[in-house]
Amino acid sequence: MALVLFVTHPEVVVDPATPVPAWGLSEQGVRRMRAFAASPEAEGLTAIWSSNETKAMQAADILAERVGVAVGRLHALHENDRGATGFLPPPEFEVVADAFFAEPERSVRGWERAIDAQDRIVAAFDQVLAASPAGKIAIVSHGAVGTLLLCRLFDKPISRAADQPFQGHYWTWDTVARQVLHGWRPIAPC
């Protein structure tokens, strides 16, 4: 069996003065990622890939250090492009994120359209599968893109209903059976 674990970075240090892609993991995020790296789910990884955003790279590096596998970086694994707004306070962010998922063919406040982000992440997923050795692969990325990919793999419309409950979750895909084995599970307790 060949598996893909799609892992989202855990908690980050939110700094409105820093571009969101440059945010790093918080102490809690590091602790949770280390717990996941030491878990049975992470055993036997043959490849690890991450987006080139700081929080995802840090999470992937923690995993790689534990299991002894080099990390491949793939720009297309980045979070949906929200550069038009930059940081938004949490209540405002949630409203815009709801609209992003509810209206996937429209750019909400200049954000990348959900359908475009979905096509990008599906292509990146296929690229990772083609470039990786057989076995168990981890992709360390972001919540929205993981949700968009799940929607495509389930052949369901884009919906925030498929979103992770909070940062630091994973789901697993069986590449042979071509099916999702389970939906979002926390990488470790909070």
Order of alpha helices (4+ residues) and beta strands (2+ residues): beta-alpha-beta-alpha-beta-alpha-alpha-beta-alpha-beta-beta
